[in-house]
Amino acid sequence: MTPSLRVVLVLLAVSIFAGAVSGFDFYFRLAYVWIFVIASSWVMSRLALRNIHIKRTSRTYRSQVGLIFEERYELNNRSRLPCIWVEVRDESTLPGVKGSHVLTMIGGLESRTYLSRTRLYLRGMFRLGPTVLHSGDLFGLFPVKAEFPAENELLVYPAMVNIAQFFLPLGLLPGGEALRRRTQQITSNAAGVREYAPGDPLNRIHWVSTAKRDRLMVKEFELDPLADVYLFVDAMEMVQAQEDYLIPLFDPREVWKKKFVYELPPSTLEYAVTIAASLARYYIQCSRAVGMVVGDATLHILPSERGGRQLGKILETLALVQGKGRMPLFYLIEAQARHMPRGSTVVIITPSDTADIERMADLLMRRGMKPVWVLLESSSFGGKTDTYDLERSLSILGVDVVVIRKTDRLEEKLSAFSRYRRAPIFLSREKFVG
């Protein structure tokens, strides 16, 4: 029972009591007024949302942090009776959502639309709904509501920075050697022909063989000798560090601004995800095959591939990383190193400073791989450890290292890495131990 209805019932009781005591008709007439108000309000509230429906649409349900997500709300009154007021409440899980609105005087068989714009500050999967409609009578005696469940979800990709240049892997031998491994991609290394299968693209048909054998034949390819790149993202919960972060308030006037600078949340996990996404795009643009391993609560392993489709897979995986992993990075690399071909470049992105990192570098180099370390300075994100000693040890081993701090601009720091990195220093094991 609402406070307004409670007040009206009290007034009705007082009017009936006063009329019974005094015998004046005025009090009985006043009681009839209160009864009419209650009855008409009840009927009005029952009809308020009876034929009201709402529909939410968007041009895309995949976006990126830093962009503005625009959603269109369409409210339809399918009844011939007007609706005096409707409050739309958006209960989406999207932070900072601006979908709630109040509409008044919606005529019979009329539609109303409005736009909701939200600046995306966090990556992940967000449910767009449910949407709850609140309405009632003029006096607020009998409020009613109707809930419409969520129909769509929004996937927000992590941020990416433009990297001008970074470490590019080289082949084991000058010119490389062909890897005898079949691939669905078109490369410069043709391995032979086979019969056409449904789904094969027409541009892979070998017309000479087709004419000779009188049936459709398509070309098969092998991977070219360029070294693969594997990205390892350390998502172990114990090594992460972060500072408090408040989502900024979105000003609708920002829609008209030509340039918006997105600032990453002060978290090692967010920096690691952004670096991994940026490096994946850089290497794919350089026509390299990129794979990725993320040791989150669920282990994510993406085999190395080329092209925009692989970048889409990587971004989808990184968008859902929560930093709840339990497996130490050393065991993750040890388990996956045996499945990676020799000559591969392994980029490891981690805030960890454990002594196992030197063992990881030694393991990868003994297997003929080139490790590259991207160390996140945990102390700059509110953690207790720094990477000075670890950076020095890895440099002595001949491992390329770049250290990222919270105040660094990622595009500048990563782009300068290939120009200013130290030349490898190779020492014998006896001299290093001694």
C-alpha positions, 0 to 999 in steps of 0.5 A: 500500500502506497502512502498516497492510498493510505492517506485517501483511506484515512480521509474516507474513514474520517468522512464516514465517521464524521457523517455518521456522528453529525448527520450532515450530508456534506461528509457523506458526499465527501466520502463518495468523492474519495470512493470515486477517486479510489475506484477511478484510480484503480481502473486507470492503473489497470489500463495504464500499461496494458498495451504498452510495449518497448523495443530496444535496438542498436546498430551494433552490439560490439564496440570498444572502450572509449567509444560512445554506445548509442541505443534507440528506445521505441515505446508503442501504445497499441491501445486507443486509450492515451497513457498519461505517463510512463517511466522507463527504467534501464536495469542493464549491467552496463556501467553509466548507462543512460537509458532511463527516461520519463514520457508523458501524454502518449496518445492512443496508437502512438509511438515515442522514440528517444536515444540513449548514449553511453561512454564505454569505460569498461570492457566485457560482456554486458546485458542490455536489460531488463527494461522496466516500465513504471506507470499508474494513476494520476494520484499515484495510488496504484502504481504498476510496472511491466518488465521486459527481459533483456534480448541482447548483450553488448560485447566491449572490446579492450582499448588498442594503441597504435604501435609504429614498430615493435620487435619483429621475429626473424627466421632461423635461417636466412630466407627461412625454410618451408614448414610442412604444415597445411593451412586453410590460408592462401600463402606463397607456398603451394603444396599441391592440388586436391579435389574440390570440396563444398565451401572451397573458395573459387579463387583457389581452383587450379584450372589447368589441373581441372581441365586435365582431370575433368573435375574441379581441383583446388590448390593446397598451401603450406605455411610460409617460413615467417616465424609465428608470434605467441602472446602470453597474458598473465591473468593470475589473480595473486600477481595483479595490482590496481588502484581505486577507479571511478567511472567518469560521468558522461556529458552528452556534449561530448558527442560533438567533440572531435577527439576523446582521450581514453585513460586506462583504469589503473590496473595491471590487468587492464594494461596487460589486456590493452598491450596484448590487443595492440601487439596482436593488431600490430603483428597481424598487420605485419602479416604474421601468424599470431597465437595467444594463451591466457591463464584466466580462471578458464584457460584460453588457447588460440592457435596461431593464424593470420588475418582479421578473423584471428584478430577478432578472436583475440579481442573477444577473448581479451574482452572477457578476461577477469584476472581470476587465474590460479595457474602460475605463469611458469607452468603455463609456459612449460605446458605450451612450449612443447606445442610451439614451433622452433623459431617462434617469438614469445611475448610475455606480458606479466606484472610478476617478478618471481624468480621463475621468470629466469627459468622461463627465459632459459626454457624458451631459448633452449627450445629455439624460441625468442622470448620478449618480456613486457614487464608491468611495474606493479609498484606504480599500480599500488603493488609492493614490488618493482622490476628493477632486479628482474629487468637487469637479470633478463638483460644479462641473459640476452632477453629483450625487456620493456618495462611499463609503468602507470604513467607511461604512454603505451604507444610511445613506450612500445614503439620505442622498444625496438629502437632502443632495446639493448643488444643481446648479451650471450654468456656461457652458463659457467661464466653466468653462474660464477 
